[in-house]
């Protein structure tokens, strides 16, 4: 073995002098383990090792290092690993700096400028959506919702986008409790009509509401997801039905879906 080979196999004198990929690989693996714990909530050493393709001994060293800094915890009774309190504190620090409205506003503005229609932000509240933000189009004829305005989910673009993410049992329970009141002749007021529309929404990734809540108005929405993959709200564009023609609707839908995905990523969310 040459001197150069012996030197390459030895430990660097200082971690700050290592210009190779080893240090970054170790960090990448550690973050991968932390992300896996966050997704699974709790996992055994063996399961983590297999799911990440990292040797068991290496996974254990990463976990004990994370445990030392309280980013991971071990349940002594089950021998499962879980995310630690420091991970929460780190996330809480981010949440103090940013919230959904702050994150969404520049995305909404870009969406409004790209489509020429008013962009809306809404949160789910049981069987309704509550509008919490809006970026209005400069067009003289436009949609407008006061902050705090509520509407039934089955008669809303954003609401239908959220409904499309629910498991069938949860969807049916919600409908049974809230009903499907008709607001216009176009409201999807029977389960068969609504389920067919939600199937289409799931397939393309965005919803379309033409005059289902307000005559003369149309809306395209997409869901925003939290870290658990649950739809917490959605983003939409709305305006006069006449401006939502067959040529523009698919393009608008893709842009709204892309905006929702961007907000989801910025929130640290996980699409369903």
N, C-alpha and C positions, 0 to 999 in steps of 0.2 A: 504494500500500500504506500502510495506516495505521500509526501508531507501535505500536499494540497488536499488529497482525499481525506487524510486524517483530520485536517482542519475543517473540512466541510461537514464532517460527521460530528464534530464537537459542539458543545453548547456555546452560543455567543457570549462574550464577556458582559455585554449589557443588552437588554431588550431594545434599547433605543438606537442601537447600532445595526439592527437587523433590517436590511433593505429588501429581503426576500418576501415570499408570500406566506411563510409559516405563521407569523404573528397574526396576519389578517385572516388566515384560514381558521386559526383558533378562535378568533373573535366571531367569525362567521358561523362556526359551529355552535358556539355558546349562545348566540342570538337565535339560531335555529332551534336549539333545545328550549329556550325560553318561549319562543313563538308556539312551539308544539304544545308546551304545557298550557299556554293561554287558550289554545284551541280545544284541548281535551279536558281541561279543568283539573284532572288528576290522571296519572298514568304510572305504571310500574317501570322500573329501570329497563327491563327486557323489552317491553312494548315500545318505549322511546327509542331504544337502540335499533330495533328492527324497523320502525317507521321512518327513521332518519337515515338509516344505512351507516351508522357510526358504531364502531366496536363498543362492546359493553363497558370495558375498562375506561375507554375515553369518555363515554357518556357519563359514567360515574364521577370521573374527575371534574367534568364540567358542572355537574349537579352539585357536588360538594363545594366547588368554588362559588357558584351562585348562592348556595345555602350560607356560606360564610358571610356574604354581603346581603343576605336576607332577600334575595330575589327569588329564591326557591325554598320550599319547606318539605320535610319528610314526615309523613304520617306514620308514626312508629307502630301503630296497631295493624295497619294494612300494608305498610311498606310502599305506599303510593307517594309519588312526588307531586307537589302542587306549586302554583305561583305564590311567591312570598309577598310580604307587606311592602317591601321597597319597590316592587313593580307597580303596586297600586299608587304609592306616593309619587313615583315618576309620572304615571299617567295622570294623576290628580293635578300635578304641576302644569301639564299640558292643557288640561281642561280649564284651569284658572285663566290661562292665557287666551284660549280660543273657545268659542261655543258654536253651536249650529248656525246661528244667524250670522256671526262674523265670517265663518268659513264659507257660507253659501252666497253671501252678497256679491262678491266679485264674479262668481260663477253665474249667478242669475243675471248680472249685468251683461256679461258676454253672451249669454243665451238670448237675452232680449235684443241685443244689437244684431245677432246673427239671424234671428227669425223675424224681427220687427214687431213681435207681440209681447204683451206684458208677461213677465215671469213671476211665478208665485211660489212661496214656501209654506208648507203646512205640516202639522203634526197630527198623529193619530190620537184620538181620545175615545175609547170604546168603539161605538159604531159610527162615529163622526170624525171628520177632519177639522182642525182649527187652523185658520190662516194666520201665520205669525210674521210674514214678510212679503214684500212685493217690490219689484222694480218695474215701473210703468213705461210703456212705449210712448214716444212723443206723438204717435198718431192721434188725431183728434177724436176718433171713435175707438174706444178701448175698454177693456175689462177693468173693474176696480173692486177690491174687497178691503174693507176696513180690518185692521188687525183685531183678531179675536172673533172674526166671522166664522160661523160653523155651518157645515153642510153634511148631509148624510153621505156616507162613503159610497153607496151604490149609485149615487147620482152625481159623482164627482170624478174628474179625470184622475186626480191624485188618489182619491179614495179607492177607485177601482184598481189602480196600480198596487195599492197596499193589499186589498182583498185578494188579488191574484197570487200573493206570496203565502197566504195562509193555508195550513193543512185543511183537507176537506171537512174533517170533524169540527174544527174551530170555525170554519166558514159557515157551516150549517147552523151551528149553535148561535152564532152572531145574528144570522138572518132570522132565526126563530125568535130571538129576544127583541130585535129592533124592527122587524118587518121590512117590507119593501114599498114604502109609500110612493105614489106617483106624483111628481111635481109638474110634469108636462106630458103630452101625448107620446113623447119619445123616451120617457124614463123606463129603464129596464125593471119592471115591477113584478116579474114572475121569476122563480128560481131558474127555470129552463133558459130564459133569455139571458139572465145575468151569468149563469155558469158558462154558456156558450161564449159570451163576450170575454169572460175571464180566461178561458182556454186560449183565445186568440191573443189576449194581452200577455200571457205567459210565453207563448211561442215567439212573439216579436220583441218583447222586453219593454213595451210601453202601452199605455191605454189611450183610448180615444172616446171623448164624450161630445156628442153633437146634440145640443139643445136638450139634454136630459135633466138639467136643473133649471136653466133659464132659456127661454125662447130667444133665438137669434144669436146665442153664444156657443162657442165650441172650446174644447180644452184637450190638451194632450199631456199626460203625466207619466212619471216613472218614480219608483220607490227608492228611498234612501235607507241603508241598513246600518245597524249598530254592530258592535264587536261580536255579538252572539248570532249574527245572521238574521236578526229580526228586523222587520220593516218598522222604523220608528216614525217615518213621515215620508214626504215626497216633494218633488219639484215639478212644476208644470208651466205651460204657457197657455194663455187664454185670450180670446178675442172674438170678433164677429164671425159667425159661421161662414159668411161669404168669402172670407179670406183663407179659409181652410178647405182648399179644393183637392181633388184626387191626386194632382201632381205634387203639391207641397206637403201633404200629410205624411207620407213615408219619410221624407227628409227631415221634417220637423220632429217626428218620432225618434229618429236616430240621434238627433241633436239633444233632445230632452233626456234620452237614456244615457248618453255620454255625460251630460251635466250631472245627473244623479250619481253615476259611477264615480265621477271626480269628487263629489262631495263625500260619498261613502269612503273613498280612499283617504281623504283628508281627515275624516273623523276616526280613522283606524277601524272602520267597519269591514264586515265580511259579507259580500253578496250571497244570497241564498243559493 
